[in-house]
Amino acid sequence: MYKSFYHFLMKYRSLTPKDKISTFANDAYDDLAFPKNSSDYHEISLYLELNGHYLDSMTVFDEAWEQYLVSES
């Protein structure tokens, strides 16, 4: 069984974010409504488009998603 995208993303959390994905991970951690159990691209993407005010660009999500797919294959 695949781990959720959120679970994958949490390995990038950092007290001093090194890049945009680390910043995204920190912000997603603080977002209590983030779909933590989802591994569905469309569900997470739609959520972030409507609620991800902390993302500078959806490109950050897309880059993290690509890394997620590689790690889960």
Contacts in CASP RR format, 6 or more apart in sequence:
PFRMAT RR
TARGET T0000
AUTHOR 0000-0000-0000
METHOD contacts of the structure
MODEL  1
MYKSFYHFLMKYRSLTPKDKISTFANDAYDDLAFPKNSSDYHEISLYLEL
NGHYLDSMTVFDEAWEQYLVSES
2 39 0 8 1.000
2 72 0 8 1.000
3 39 0 8 1.000
3 72 0 8 1.000
4 36 0 8 1.000
4 37 0 8 1.000
4 38 0 8 1.000
4 39 0 8 1.000
5 38 0 8 1.000
5 39 0 8 1.000
5 44 0 8 1.000
5 64 0 8 1.000
5 65 0 8 1.000
5 68 0 8 1.000
6 28 0 8 1.000
6 34 0 8 1.000
6 35 0 8 1.000
6 36 0 8 1.000
6 37 0 8 1.000
6 38 0 8 1.000
7 36 0 8 1.000
8 67 0 8 1.000
8 68 0 8 1.000
8 71 0 8 1.000
8 72 0 8 1.000
9 21 0 8 1.000
9 24 0 8 1.000
9 25 0 8 1.000
9 28 0 8 1.000
9 64 0 8 1.000
9 68 0 8 1.000
10 25 0 8 1.000
10 29 0 8 1.000
11 25 0 8 1.000
12 21 0 8 1.000
12 22 0 8 1.000
12 24 0 8 1.000
12 25 0 8 1.000
12 64 0 8 1.000
13 22 0 8 1.000
13 25 0 8 1.000
13 26 0 8 1.000
13 29 0 8 1.000
14 22 0 8 1.000
14 25 0 8 1.000
14 26 0 8 1.000
17 23 0 8 1.000
17 25 0 8 1.000
17 26 0 8 1.000
20 56 0 8 1.000
20 60 0 8 1.000
20 63 0 8 1.000
21 60 0 8 1.000
21 63 0 8 1.000
21 64 0 8 1.000
21 67 0 8 1.000
23 60 0 8 1.000
24 54 0 8 1.000
24 55 0 8 1.000
24 60 0 8 1.000
24 61 0 8 1.000
24 64 0 8 1.000
25 64 0 8 1.000
27 52 0 8 1.000
27 54 0 8 1.000
27 55 0 8 1.000
28 34 0 8 1.000
31 51 0 8 1.000
31 52 0 8 1.000
31 54 0 8 1.000
33 47 0 8 1.000
33 51 0 8 1.000
34 47 0 8 1.000
35 43 0 8 1.000
35 44 0 8 1.000
35 47 0 8 1.000
38 44 0 8 1.000
39 72 0 8 1.000
41 65 0 8 1.000
44 61 0 8 1.000
44 65 0 8 1.000
45 58 0 8 1.000
45 61 0 8 1.000
48 55 0 8 1.000
48 58 0 8 1.000
48 61 0 8 1.000
49 58 0 8 1.000
55 61 0 8 1.000
END
